[in-house]
Amino acid sequence: MKRQRNRDRVTAAALAAMCAVAVLPGRAHAAGPGVYAFDPEAKKVQGATANVEASELDEGVPYRSTIRPGEKLYYRVTLDDVSNAYVSAVAVPGGSGPVAYGDGIEVSLRETDDTRCGSERATFGSGEYARPITAYAYRTIEEGSASCQESGQYDVLVERETKDASDTRAWDLELRFLQEPRLKNASAMPTEAPESWPSASPQPLTGKQRKRAGGSGYFEATSLENGRWQDTVAPGQTRFYRVPVGWGQQIHATAGLSNSTGGVEEFVGSALTLSLANPAHGLVSDATLSYSGRPASASLRPLPPVAYRNRYDSSTQVSAMRFAGWYYLAVSLSPKLKEFYGAEPIPYELSVQVKNKAGASPYDGDAGAFGVTDQDREVARKGQNAEQAAKSGPMKVVAAAGIGTGAVLVLGLGGWVLLARRRAAAATPSPASGAPGVGGHGSPQGW
């Protein structure tokens, strides 16, 4: 009986620990101003000043690196000859200090002879304050193209431009390499940009406003569905959200900053920036608002419905709407507001509308990051970030082994329980010896 009680205690303790891991909440949302939540699974990698010395990035693996003013750093990826490829860099200045107009990064994908495949720049523009910004480089497979179509190694070049020569601060980088799935029927896909698309702004949403706290990075981005969402943002802080947008769907977003309750009416230009990035972390569009203590709002310009053919458009905000998946909204508040309005967070409303019924995926098989599932829509309804969604069910935790230490701990505890049960069963006399059996006829007793 003593052995049985010990076995029960071991099993109960293990089960309690497993349950605790399974229901762990997501990481804290309310990070302080200037704090960015990197993917905890990100591997550290050093950029090389010589391309032949570049470290290779694996597909789907997040990486962390740093870049100093004026640096040109190389990384390397291996591509096949059939997949469209994307390498993104999120630049995180750290802190909330000033930056100059035009400061930023450029990311380009190149053949090893320096032939450029595709590139994108991300700058601070009129919102001259430090905050996370993102850009991606890409390789597109195109019939008849003479460059960047072969399989092999390619260089990823990240360049930082800084106007102030006295600025010696390093920026953190979050890097990610993704490849687009193969098409079901590539020959049937359009090869020209859309000539027109619905560009009218939608009617403002009505209905009850709901509270939902944003995350502090792409990894922590809080899922949203259609609705009016209330949150707060402090000077120098950026809040992240994500919205599932399917094929043929069109996203609209507006951020409205609340009035000041202190009676102050000092003018601050480019006080808030609302930006949108696509599933590959490529910048789509942004909008800014000025603030003088009274209610103010900024809306993204109308964007086209998600379509494969958008990639052939010369406009960045159209071509970036090239695939379905999680689209990321970021709300940043200028640190300049602290001087006049204090350091306390200011309430704002984020209005999100996704129009049209989602269409079918053009890919052959699982779309991965470039698709929207019913489960994604349920995650958006619940307001979970990626980590919370992975831990929201006991089977999902095990199935998503590798998403973090929580999954490993659950698997380890499960093995511990089975080992304890086997040892206890081996030490218990069998029914043939005349002692009480465990479960009868050799079957183990249930949990």
N, C-alpha and C positions, 0 to 999 in steps of 0.2 A: 504493500500500500504506500510505503514511503517513496519507493521508486516512481509509482504512478503519480503521486502528488508533485514530485520534483519535475517529472515530465510535463505535467499540466502547467506548472509555473513557467517552465522554459517556453512552452508553446504560447501561453498567454502573453508573456513578455514580448516574444518575437512578433506575434500578431499585432499587439499594441503599437510596437515600433513601426511595423509595416503600414498600419493605418495612419499613423502620424505623418509618415513620409508622403503617403498618397494624397493627403488633404492639405499639405503645406501650401500656404498662400503664395502668390507670386511675389517677386521682389518689391520692396517699398517703392511707391510711385513718387513720393514727394521729396525727391533729391534736391539738395540745395542748388542755388543759382550757379551756373557754370559746370555742374557735375553731369557727366554723360555716363550712362549705363552701357558699358561694352558687353558683348556676348561673353558670358563666363567661360565658354568653351573655346574662345579665340586663342590661337597659337601665336606666339611672338615670332616675328620675322624681321630681319634687318634688310632694308633696301640697299642695293649696291650702286655705286657710282659708275662702275664699268659693267656693261650689259652681259659680258661673258661670265661674270661672277654672280649673276642674279640667282636668288633662291626661287625654287619652283613653288607655285601655289596649286593646291589640289582643289578639284571641283567640289563645291558645296561646303568647304571648310572655312570658317571665319578666321581672320588673322588680325593681329595688331602690330603696328609699326609706328615710327615717328619720322617727321620731316622738318628740317630747319629752313629758314628763309633763303630763297634762291637755290635750294637743292633740287637736283634732278636724280631721282632714284629709280632703279630698275628692279623689276620682279619678272618672273617667267611663267608661262603656262604652256601646256601641250594640247593642241587642238587636232581634231580629226578633219576630214574633208567634206563633211555633210552637215555639221551643226553650227548654227548661229551662236556666238559666244559673247559673254558680257563680263567685264571686270569692273567692280565699283570701288570707290574710295570715299569713305566718310571722313572729312577733315574736322577734327575737334580741337579748336584753339586752346581750350582750357581757361578757366577764369572768365571774366566778362569785361576785359579791357578793350580799348578802342582798336579799330582796324581802319585802314584807309579804303577809299573807293577803288575798286578793282583788285584788291587783295583777294587771293583765293588759290585754287589748284586747277591744274589741267591733267586729265588722265587720257592716255592714248595707248592703243594696241598696235603693235608694229611687227612686221617681219624682222628677222634678225639682221637684214641688210638695211634696216631703218625705213623701209616702205611703210607708210602710215595706212592702217586699215580703217580706223574710226576713233573719234575722240570727243570729249566734252569738257567744257570749263565750268567751274562753279565759283562765283565771286560774291562778295557781300553787297555789291550794288549800292543802292541808296540807303539800305539798312546798315549803316556803318558801325556795327558793334559785333563783337565776337559771339559766334554761335555755331553749332554743327552745320556743315554744308556738305552736299554730296554730289558726285558726278560719276559717270561710267564711260568706259571705252567699249567698243564692240567690233565684232567681225561678222559680216553678213555674207551668207552664201548667195551668189547671184550668177545666173547663167550668162555666160559671155564675159564675165569679169576676168581680168588678167592677173589681178593681184590678190593676195590674202585668201586664196581658195584652197591651198594645199594643206595636207596634214603635216604636223611637225611642231617645233617649238616657236613660240612667239614671245616678244618682249612686251611687258607692261611698263610704261613710263609715267611716273607721277612727278609733276613739276609744281613747285610752290612759288608764287609771285608775291612779293612784299614791297610796297612802296617806301616804307620807312626803313632806311638803312641801319638805324639804331636798334631795330627790333631783332633780337637774337633768340626769342622764345621758340622752342620746338612745339610743333603741333602733333597730336596723336592722330593716327590713321586706323580706320577699320576697313579691311579689305575683304572682298568676296568675289569668287569666280563661279559663274553659272553658265550652263549650256542649255539652249532651248531644245525641247524634244523634236523628234523628226515628224514631218507632216504625213498625214494619211495619203494625200495625193498632191504632191508638190506641183505637178504640171497643171493642175486645175486652179491653183491659187492665183489671184490677181497680182500683177507686177507693176501697177501704177497707183499713185496716191488717189484718195477719194477727191472727186471734183467739188462736192458740197456735202454738208452735214448740218443737222439742226443746231443752230447757234444762238437760239433765244434763251435768255435767263429764265429760270423757273419761277413760279409764284412762291413767295415766302411761306415757309412751313408754319402751320398752326398746331395746336395741340399742346399737351403738357410737356414742360421742360423737365429733363431728368439729369441727375448728377452722375458723372463718370470721370474719375481721375485719370489723366494721361500718364504715360510712362516717361522715363528719362533717356530713352534711346530707341533705336529700331528694334532691338531685342525685346524691350519692355513695352513696345507700343500697345496701347489698349484698343481692343476691337470695338468697332462701332457699326451700327446699322442705321437706317434712315431715322432721323429724329433731330431734336434740339437738345444738345448736351451742354451741361453747365460744369465748369471747372474754374480753377484759379491759377494764375501764373505770376510769379514774382519777377521783379526787374532782374535781367540777366539770365533768366531761366527759359528752357525750351521744353514743351510738352509734346509727346509723340502719340499718335493714334494710327490705326490701320482699318481699312474698309475693304470688304470683298467686292470686286467689280468684275463681272463676267463678260464674256464675248457679246458684243452688241450693246452693252450697257454704258451709260453716260453718268459721270460723277460731277456733282456741283457741291461747293463748300463755301461757307461764309463764317468769318469770325467777328463777333461783336464784343468790344471791350466796354465794361460798365463805367458809369460815371464815378468820379472821385467823391467820397463822402466827407472829405475834409475841407471843402470849399475852395480848394486851390484850382487855379485856371491857367497854369503855365503851359506854354506851347512846347511840344516835343515832336519833331519831325521823325517820320519812319519809326514810330513808337512800337509798333507790332508788325511782325512778318508772319504771314500764313503761306506755307509752301507744301507742294505735293510732289511725291516721288513715286516711281512705278515699282513693280515687284522686283526688278533688278537693281533697285536703289539709284536709278537714273532720275535726275531732276526733270519734272514735267513743267511746272509753272509755279509762280509765287505772286503774292500781293502784299502791299503794305498799307498801313493807316497812320495818320498823325493824330496826336492826342492833346487835348487842352482841358482835361478834367470833365469833359462832357461825353456822353455815349458816342462811340464811333465804331464803324464796321468796315471790313475789307472782304471782297469776294474774289475768288479765282475767276479769271476770264472763262467763258464757255469753252469746254473741251469736247473733242469729237467722241463718239461712241468707240469703245474698244474694237479694233479691227486689225487683222494681220496686214492689210494693205497700207495702214497709216505709216509704216516704217519707210515708205518711199516718198513721203512728203518732206520738203525742205525745211519746214518749220519744226523747231525742236519740240514745242508743246503738242504738236500733232503726231510727230514720229514716235514720241515717247509713249503714246497710248497704243502700243503695238501688240500687247498681249494682256490676257486676263490674269487675275491673281489678287494678292493683297496690295492695295495702294496706300501709301503712308502720308499722313498729314502731320505737319509740325507747326506749332504755335510758339513763337519766340517774342519775348518782351525786352525792349531795350533797357540796359542798366541805367540810362540817363534819367529814367523816371524816378529812380531812387532819390535823386537830389531834390526833387520838388514834391514827390508824393509818398516818400518813405519806402522802406524795404518790404512792407507787408504785401502779400499776394493780392492781386486785383481780380475780381470775378470776370468771367467772360462766357459767352455762349458760342458754341461751335455747331452750326447747322449743316447737316449732311443729307444730300439727296442723291440716290442712285436710281436713274430712270431706265425703263425698258425691261423686257423679259430677257433673261440670259439665253444666249444661243449655244449651239454645239461647239465643242472644241475641234480645231482642225488637226490636232496632233494624233499620232498613232500610239495608243496606250496612255499610260499615266502622264498627266501634264505637269505633275510636280508643283513647283513654285509658280508655274504659269497657267494655273487653272483655279477654279472655285468649285468646291464641293458642297453638298448639303451640310456636312459637318462644319465647314468653314462658316456657313451662314448661322448655324446654331452657336458657334463660338462667338460670333459677332453679337448675337442676341444676348448672350450671357455677359458680354463685356470682358472676356478673358484675353490675356496676352498669350504669346506662343508657349511659354513655359507652363502657365496655368492650364492651358488647353491640353498639353501633353500629359499633365498629371491629374486631369479631371476624372479619370476612370481607372480602376485597377488594372485592366488589361492594356490600356493605352500606355501606362507607365512601363510595363514590361516590354511591350512592342516597340517603344521608342527608346530602347537601350542605347545609350550613347548621347542622349540629350543633356545629361548632367549626372552629378554624383548621386542624386536621389534615386535614379533608376538603378544604378549599380548597387546601392544600399538595399533596395527592395529585393533584387535578385539574390544578394548575399544572405539576407535574412531568411528568404525562402529556403535556401539550401541549409541554413542553420537549423530551421525547424525540422526538415526532413531527416537530417543527421541525428538530431535529438530523439526523434520518434523511433528511428531504427535501433539506436543504442538501447533505448528503454525496452523495445520489444525483444531484443536479443537477450536482455537480462531478466525478462519475466518468464517464469516457468510455463511450459506449454500445457494445454488441456490434457494431454496424454499422461502427464505426471500426477494428475489429480488436483492441481492448483487451478484457480480461476483463470479463464482465458481472457484474451483481449479482443473483444468484438465477436468471438465465436467462429469456429470453423476456419481459423487462420486469416479472416478478413480484418484489416486494420480498423480501429475505431475512428469514426469521422471527427473532423474538427468541429 
